[in-house]
Amino acid sequence: MPQTRQAKKALRKSQKKAVINKAINSTVKTLVKKSRKAVLSNDGTAGELIKTTIQKIDKAAQKGVIKKNTAARKKSRLMKSLNKSQGPKA
C-alpha cells in the first residue's frame, strides 16, 4: 500500500490509465478478429473494416498503448491477408 500522498495519487493515476489502456487494447483485438474473419469469408466490406482497424491501431500506437513496431506488424499482416484474398491484379 502506498504511504505518501504522492504515491497514493500515482496509484490512482496508474489504475485509471490501466482501465483506459485495457479498453483500447480490447477494441483493437476485436477489430483485428473481425477484419480477419471478413477477409476469410471474402466479404466485400473487408477493405473498409481493415481501414478502420488500421486507424484504431495507429491511434493506439500514438497513445503508447501498443508499441510502434507491434502496430506496424499488425497492419502489415492485415494488409497482406487482404491482398492475398483479392488475388493477383491483372
SULUR-V174548 format. One record per backbone hydrogen bond with DSSP energy under -1.0 kcal/mol. NH is the residue of the N-H (numbers start at 0). CO is the residue of the C=O. If there is no record, write none. Layout:
BEGIN
nh = (NH:NH)
co = (CO:CO)
END
This chain:
BEGIN
nh = (7:8:9:10:11:12:13:14:15:16:17:18:19:20:21:22:23:24:25:26:27:28:29:30:31:32:33:34:35:36:37:38:39:40:41:42:45:48:49:50:51:52:53:54:55:56:57:58:59:60:61:62:64:70:71:72:73:74:75:76:77:78:79:80:81:82:83:84:85)
co = (3:4:5:6:7:8:9:10:11:12:13:14:15:16:17:18:19:20:21:22:23:24:25:26:27:28:29:30:31:32:33:34:35:36:38:37:42:44:45:46:47:48:49:50:51:52:53:54:55:56:57:58:59:66:67:68:69:70:71:72:73:74:75:76:77:78:79:80:81)
END
